[in-house]
Amino acid sequence: MSCQKAVLELNIGSQLGPKSPERTEGVTAFEDYGTGLLENQLSVGDFVKIQKAFEVLRLWDIQHQLSIQRIACSFPKSQDFRCLFHFDEAHGRLFISFNNQLALLAMKSEASKRVKSHEKAVTCVLYNSILKQVISSDTGSTVSFWMIDTGQKIKQFTGCHGNAEISTMALDANETRLLTGSTDGTVKIWDFNGYCHHTLNVGQDGAVDISQILILKKKILVTGWERAITVFRPQNFNQFFIQPEEWKGGIQHHDDILCAAFLPPQTLVTGSYDGEIVLWNNSTENAHHVLHPDYQRLLKSKLDTKPQKLLSAGRSQPSHPMADHSTTGVRNFEIDTEGKNAVMRLCFLKARKNTAVTGGANLVSCGGSGYVRFWDIYKKQLLAEFLAHSGVGSIIMSTDKMNRYLTTGDLDGWLKIWNIEEYCLNSSKNKITKAPTLIRSFQPHEDRISSLEMCEPGGQLLIISSSADCSICVTGVCNAPVWIFGQAKHWHIENCLFLPKRDTNLVESEIQKEISLFSKEESCLDPTEHSLLNKKNKDDSTYNVRPSEDINLDIKYKERSTCMKETQKPYYGEVIKKSFSTFRSLNIGALEELPEVNKPAFLLDPEKYFRKEPEEERPQILEAPSLFKTLKAVFDEKNLFPKEILHHERKAKQLCQEKSCEVKKNKK
C-alpha cells in the first residue's frame, strides 16, 4: 500500500503530456507497449525518491494490510544480508538483527489523560498489613509507598537497582523487610528507611529475568529464568554480598520455572513454562510428583526401585507405564513450545483445612491461554478447569486469605472476580469445566495487568492491581468505584465501599418456594394494582453500569428481582410487611400501644417548681475610704530616699552653685 502511494505521488509530479499522432506514427506495438511502462516513464529523481521510501523497515497491520509505522535505522547497504525479528509482546520490544548488527525498538504508549501512579510501567504491587501501605515498583527501578486509606504517596526510593527494571518484590514474614528482584541479576533486601542490608547474587554476575521471590522460614527461593531453583539460606547471611547455594533436589523441570507456592508444613510446588507442576518436599528438597493438564508422572527418588508410571490427568487410576525419567530423560508426550499451558501463578487454598480427608481442590494454577485450573495435590488429580479470559494469552490471579474470591487479570487490562467459596469442595471422577460464579468483570487498566493483590484493611476486602499503563488501581468486590493511586483527590475507603452482595446461589427448593409465594400474593391483588406493580418492577429490574463493566447476576436472582413488591397481609392479629428490597430480611409489625404514664410532679404543679423566689435584702458593701482621708502625712524626699543619697545630692548642688559663681566672677 505504501509503495503504491509513493508511486502515485511521483506520477502526479511527472509531466508526461499527451501522445501526438506524429509521435505514434510508424511505431510498432511492442515499442508502444515499452514506452507505456511505468518504469520507463520515471526519471532518476523519481528512483531516488523510491529508494528513500524503502530505507528496509515498516510495521504492518496484517489483518488490514496497512503500514502502521515507518522506522528509519542504519541498515546494511549490501543486498546480501540476513534479517531476524523477535517481538517481546509482554514488554513491547522488537529485537532486529542485520548480519552483525542488533537493534532494539521499544514501543511507547500513546499519551492519554489517564492518571499515572508511576512514570514508567508498574511491574509489581504488594500490601503491608502492619503499616496499611501499598508498595509498588516499576521498570525504572523506582519503589513507591502509598496509604491504602487515602491513596496518598508517603515516600519513594529511586535507582534501587540503578537503571535496571525491578521485575518482582516480596515481603518477609514479619513484613519489616522488602526484597526487590531486578533484571540485573540481583535481589536486594531493604528496610523501610531505604537502607540495603544484603545483595543476593542470583544471576552469578549476569542479567536474568526474575519472576518470583518466595520467602520461607529458612530459605529464600528465586525463580524465573532457568529450570533449576535458586536458593539462599538466611542463616548464612554473614556478609553483604550473598552467593546462592545448591538445591538438593537438582533439576526436575524441562523448561524455565516461572512461579512457586508453599503449603505448610513441607509442601512446595513449582510451575514451568511447559505447563508442568512439580511437587517437592521442602524439608528434603526432593521432588516426588509431576502434574500436567494432559498427564501425571511419578518421579523416581534415589531410594525407590519401583518403575515410574504415567497417569492420565483427572483420573486416579494409572493408564500405562513410562520409562525411568532419571535414566532415560525421554518423554513420550509433546513439548509445549508455545506456552499454551504455561503456569504463571500458583496459589494454595490454605483456608480449606480438611481437603486431605474430605477431598476437593487445594491448589489453583493459571497462565497460558487464559485457563484456571483446580488441583487436588493429595490425590494428584485435576478436578476442574475453565476458560477465564478468552483470546488474550496468559493471565495472572490472586485470592483472599479466606479463599472466598479469586481475581484474574489479562493482557488487555480486564479484571474478573469469581466466587470460589463452594467451588470444587469435593473430589469428582469427571473433570469440571463449568466456571464458578462470576461476580464482576470490568476494565480498570488500558494495558497488561502485571500484578494483583487482595487485602482486607479494617475487614473490607479490596483488590489492588498494577499495570503496564503506569497506574495502580484499588477497588472493592461488588460495584465499588475504582480509584487510582496518584489521583489529585484523595479518597476515604471506609466511607465509599459497598458491602458484598448476598450470595445468589440459593437452593432450588427455596427459590421455587419463594416464587410460588410471590404468585399467590399477586393473585390477591387488584388487577389494576397488579399491572401497575408489574410496570414498577420492570423499571426497577434494570441496572445501570459503566460501559466497561459487566455485572453477571444469576438467572434465578433476576427472576426474584422482577417480583419485588410491597404488600400488607393480616396474620393472627399482626400486620406483616413483605419486602424483597435491601431490607427484605426485616419483619416490621404494628407498634404496641403504650400504657398510660403518670405526669411528673413538675408538670402538675409548675408554680411550685418554677415560681420566682422573693428577693432577700442584700448586705450593703461599705465603700473604701478615700486616699486623702486616710493619708496622715505628705510624703517628701526625706521619707523616700536614704540620708546618704540626699546628702550626696546636696553637696553636688552646692558644688555646682560655687562653680557657676566663679565663672561669673571671672567674666567680670
RORODO-752845 format. One record per residue (C-alpha): x, y, z; residue in one letter. Coordinates in steps of 0.1 Angstrom, whole numbers, plus 2048, in hexadecimal, padded with zeros to 3 digits. Layout:
! residues N
XYZa
...
This chain:
! residues 668
800800800m
81C819809s
82F8117E9c
8108187D4q
80B8397E5k
82F8437DFa
82C83B7BAv
80C84D7B7l
81B86C7C6e
83886A7ADl
81F867790n
80E88779Ai
82E89A798g
83888B776s
82E89E757q
82A88373Dl
814897726g
7FB88970Cp
8078736F0k
8078856CFs
7FE8736AEp
82187B6A0e
8318696BDr
81D8496BAt
820847695e
83582A688g
83B81C6ACv
8367F76B0t
81E7E96CBa
83B7DB6DFf
84D7FD6E0e
82D80E6E9d
8287F6706y
84C7FB712g
847821711t
82781E726g
83880A743l
83981E763l
85E817769e
866826747n
854846750q
86784C771l
885863773s
8A485E788v
8968757A2g
87785F7A5d
88C8417ABf
89F8537C7v
87E85B7D8k
8738377D5i
89482C7E4q
88F843802k
86C835807a
87B81280Cf
89881B824e
88F7ED82Dv
8777F484El
8507F9851r
8377EB86Al
8177DC85Aw
7F57D3866d
7F07B1857i
7CB7B085Cq
7C47D184Ah
7E47CF834q
7EE7F383El
80F802846s
80E80E86Bi
83081D86Fq
84F82485Cr
87082086Fi
89182F863a
8AF81B86Ec
8D3817863s
8CE7F884Ff
8EA7E683Bp
8EE7F4818k
8F77D2809s
8DB7BE7F8q
8E979E808d
8DE79F82Cf
8CA78A845r
8AF79A85Ac
89F78A879l
88279888Df
8767908B0h
8587A38C0f
8567A38E6d
8317A98EAe
8317AB910a
8497C8911h
8417D78EFg
8647D38E0r
8707C98BDl
8927B98B9f
8A17BB896i
8C27AD88As
8D37B6869f
8F17A0864n
9087AC880n
8F17C888Bq
8D77C78A6l
8BB7E18ABa
8A27E48C7l
8817F78C1l
86B7FF8DFa
8468088DCm
83A8268EEk
8168298F9s
8028458EAe
7FD8638FFa
7DC863912s
7CB87792Dk
7CB859944r
7DA85E967v
7FC84E96Ak
80983F98Bs
82D83B97Eh
84084B962e
847829953k
835807950a
82C7F9972v
8397D5977t
82F7CA99Ac
8187D49B7v
8187C89DBl
8037D09FAy
8137D5A1Cn
7F77CCA35s
80B7DAA53i
8117FDA45l
7F17FCA2Fk
805807A11q
8077FD9EDv
82A7F79DFi
8307FA9B9s
84D7F79A1s
8537FF97Cd
86A7F995Ft
87E819968g
88B809989s
87481E99Ft
8618139BEv
8448279CBs
8308259ECf
80B82F9EEw
7F1831A09m
7D5818A01i
7BA82DA13d
7BF84DA00t
7D68469E2g
7F085F9EDq
8148589E4k
82A856A03i
84D8519F5k
8618459D7q
8828349D2f
89383A9B0t
8AF82899Fg
8AB8099B5c
8BD7F499Ah
8CD810986g
8BA812965n
8B07ED965a
88C7E2966e
87D7D6987i
86A7B797Bs
85C7AA99Ct
85B7B19C2m
85379E9E2a
84F7A5A08l
85D790A23d
84777EA3Da
84979CA55n
8437B5A39e
8617C9A45t
8787C2A27r
8717C7A02l
8827B29E8l
8857BF9C4t
88F7AA9A6g
89E7BA987s
8A87B2964t
8CC7BA96Ed
8CD79797Eg
8CB7A29A3t
8B37A19C0v
8B67BD9DAk
8AA7BC9FDi
89E7DEA0Aw
88F7EEA29d
874808A26f
88D824A2Bn
89E81CA0Ag
8BC80AA18y
8C87EBA05c
8D47D0A1Dh
8DD7B4A04h
8E17AE9DFt
8DA78B9D2l
8EE7829B4n
8D376F9A2v
8E077197Eg
90476A987q
90E78C97Ad
8F878995Cg
8D6797951a
8B8780958v
892783957d
88677E97Bi
86177697Cs
85B76E9A1q
86C76F9C3i
85E7569DDl
86875CA01i
86673DA18l
870739A3Ck
89472EA35k
897734A0Fk
89274E9F4i
88973F9D3l
88E7539B2v
880747990t
87975396Dg
89674E955w
8A172A957e
89570795Fr
8A5706981a
89B7159A2i
8B472F9AFt
8B572E9D5v
8C47449F0f
8C573BA15r
8C275AA2Dp
8D5749A48q
8F474DA33n
8EF772A2Df
90F77DA3En
91A796A23q
90B7B0A0Cf
90F79D9EBf
8FF77A9EDi
90575E9D4q
8EA7439CCp
8EC7209DAe
8E56FE9CBe
8C16F29C9w
8C36CD9D4k
8A76C19BDg
8B96CB99Eg
8A76D397Di
8856C3978q
8756DB95Fh
8796DA93Ah
8736FF935d
878720949d
86872296Bi
85074096Cl
84073D98Ec
83E72B9AFa
8277279CEa
82B7189F0f
812705A07l
81D6FEA2Bp
82C6EAA38p
8426DEA1Bq
8306DE9F9t
8406F39DEl
8336F59BAv
84470699Ct
83570D97Ag
847710959s
84271E936y
8396FC928d
81B6F893Fg
82B6DF958e
8256E397Ei
8406D1993v
8386C79B7l
8556C99CFw
85C6C09F3n
86B6E1A00n
87D6D0A1Ds
8906B7A08t
88F6CD9E8e
8856AE9D4n
86A6AD9B9a
8516919B9h
83669899Fh
82E6AC980v
80B6B9976l
8016C5953h
7DF6CC943p
7E56AE92Cd
7F8696942y
80768D963q
82867C96Ar
83A66F989l
85E67A98Fl
87665E99Ak
88A6669B9s
8AC6599C0k
89F63F9D9l
8816349C4d
8866169ADt
8636149A0k
85D61F97Bp
84C640975q
829642966k
81765B950l
7F566495Dl
7D967594As
7CF697958a
7AE697969g
7AF672972r
7BC65F98Fs
7C463F97Dq
7E4639969p
7E1637943s
80262A937h
826627943p
84263E93Bm
86863A939a
87D646956d
88166B951h
8A166D966s
8B365594Ft
8A565C92Ct
89968092Eg
881679911v
85C681912r
8426728FCn
82C6918FBf
82D6B28E8e
8416CF8F5i
82E6F08F8d
8457088E6t
82B7248E2e
822727907g
7FE71F903k
7FE70D925n
819724935a
81472695Av
81674B963m
80874A987r
80372F9A1l
7EE7349C0c
7E571C9DDf
7C271E9ECl
7CF71EA10k
7AD725A1Fa
7A1702A14r
7AF6F0A31k
7A06CDA2Dn
7A56C6A08t
7BD6AAA10a
7A0697A20v
7816A4A0Et
7916A99ECg
78D6C79D6g
7A46E19C6a
7BF6F19DAn
7D66FF9BEl
7CD7189A3v
7E271F984s
7DE737967c
7F2743949g
7F373B924g
7D373E90Es
7BF74E92Bg
7B772E93Dy
7B3729963v
7B8706972r
7AF6F7994f
7C46DA9A0w
7C36C09BDd
7E86BC9C5i
7E069F9DDy
7CF68A9C3k
7E56999A7k
7C66A1993q
7BA6BE97Dl
7966C598Al
78C6E3975a
7976FA95Ae
784717949f
78C733931l
78D753945a
79976A929h
796761904s
7AD76C8E9g
7C57818FEv
7E2769905g
7F0764928s
7DF770948i
7E877596Ci
7D377198Cm
7D07779B1s
7B976B9CEt
7B07789F0d
7BB768A10k
79A756A16m
7997499F2n
7777579EBr
77F76A9CBy
7977669AEl
7A378499At
7B1780977t
7C179A95Fg
7CB79893Bd
7E17AA921l
7C57C2916d
7C17D1939g
7A17BE941w
79B7B1965l
782797970k
77778D993i
76A769999w
75875A9B7n
76B7399BEi
75F7349E2e
74C7159D9e
75E70C9B9y
76E6E99B7c
7696E19DCl
7666BC9D4n
7796A49BEs
76A69899Ds
77267D984k
76A694967n
77B6B5962k
7666D4968i
7656ED94Bt
74A705958k
758726965a
750732988p
73874F98Dt
74676F97Dl
73F78C994i
74F7A8981r
7607AF960s
76F7D1957f
78D7E2947q
7A07F8960p
7BF7FA94Ah
7C8802926e
7E57EA924d
7F27C9932r
7EA7C2957i
80C7BA966s
8037B298As
7E57AB9A0l
7E17AD9C6e
7C37A79DCm
7C27B69FFc
7AA7BDA1Ce
7B37DDA2Ep
7997E3A49g
7857C4A3Eg
77E7D2A1Cq
7887BD9FFl
79C7D09E4l
7AC7C79C3i
7CC7D99BAi
7D97D7996s
7F77E5984s
7FB7E895Es
8137F0942a
7FF81093Dd
81281F95Bc
7F481E972s
7EA80D993i
7C580899Ac
7B27FD9B8v
78D7F39BAt
7757DD9CDg
7657BC9C5v
7417C79BCc
73A7E79A8n
7537FC9BBa
76381A9A9p
78681799Av
7A082F9A9w
7C383599Ai
7E183B9B0f
7EE85D9A7g
7CD86E99Fq
7C98929ABa
7AC88B9C2k
7B28749DFh
79885B9EAw
78B84CA0Ah
785827A05i
771821A24e
75683AA18n
75582F9F3c
7558099F2l
7367F49EEf
7307D5A02l
7337B49EEp
7127A99E0k
6FF78B9EEr
70876A9DCd
6F07649C0t
6F673F9BEn
6D87359D2l
6C97129D5v
6B070A9BAe
6957009D1s
6977209E4e
6957359C4i
6777219B8q
6667269D9k
66B74B9D8e
65F74E9B4i
64073B9BDs
63A7529DAl
63E7709C3f
6247629ABs
60B75C9C7k
60F7809D4e
60C78E9B1e
5EB77C9ABs
5DC78D9C9c
5E37B09BCl
5CB7C59A8d
5D17C2982p
5D87E797Ft
5F17E699Be
6007C698Eh
6077D696Cs
6167F597Cl
62C7DF992l
6397CC975n
6417EC963k
6537F9981k
6677D9985n
6707D9961k
67F7FB965d
6917F2985d
6A07D3977s
6B77E7960t
6DA7EE96Dy
6F080995Fn
71580195Cv
73381094Br
739805927p
75A7F5932s
74A7E194De
7357C194Bd
7227B596Ai
717791966n
6FA78897Dl
6EB766980d
6CC76096Bi
6B8755989k
6C277499By
6B578997Ek
694776980e
69277F9A4r
69A7A399Es
67D7A7985t
66579C9A1c
66E7B99B8m
64F7C89C9k
6417D49EAe
6217C49F8t
6107C5A19q
5FE7A6A24k
5ED7A0A46p
5F9781A58y
5EE778A7By
5E779CA85g
6097A8A79e
6117BDA5Av
62F7ADA47i
63F7C1A2Ck
64E7ACA10k
66C7BEA01s
6857B09E9f
69B7CF9E6s
6BC7D49F9t
6AA7D0A1Af
6967B1A11r
6A279EA2Fs
6917B7A47l
66F7AFA55n
65D7CFA5Di
63D7CCA72g
6247E3A82a
62F7F8AA0l
6227EDAC1e
60D806AD5e
620816AF1l
611816B14p
606836B24e
622848B35v
61B85EB53n
626882B4Ek
64388DB63p
63E8A5B80a
64F8C2B6Ff
6358C1B54l
6188BEB6Cl
6238DBB82d
63B8F1B6Ep
63890EB85e
6478FABA1k
6668F2B8Dy
66990FB76f
65C92EB8Ar
67394BB92k
68094DBB5e
67D96FBC7p
69C984BC7e
6AE985BE8e
6BE9A4BF6e
6E29A5BEDr
6FC9B3C05p
70A9D4BFBq
72E9D4BF1i
7419F0C02l
755A06BEBe
77AA08BF1a
785A2ABFFp
796A42BE8s
7BBA45BE8l
7BAA69BF3f
7A7A60C12k
7BEA44C1Dt
7DEA56C14l
7EEA62C34k
80CA75C27a
819A81C06v
835A6DBF7f
855A80BF2d
878A78BE5e
886A73C09k
86EA56C0En
873A47BECl
899A46BE8f
8B6A3DBFFp
8C9A59C10k
8EAA51BFEe
8DAA57BDCi
8CAA77BE7l
8EAA83BF7h
8FEA7BBD7h
8E4A8EBC2e
8E7AADBD8r
90CAADBD5k
90AAAABAFa
8F2AC8BAEk
909ADDBC4q
927AD5BAEl
914ADDB8Fc
909AFFB9Dq
92CB07BA8e
93AB00B86k
920B15B75s
928B33B8Cc
94DB30B84e
946B30B5Fv
932B50B62k
94EB61B76k
968B58B5Cn
953B67B41k
950B88B53k
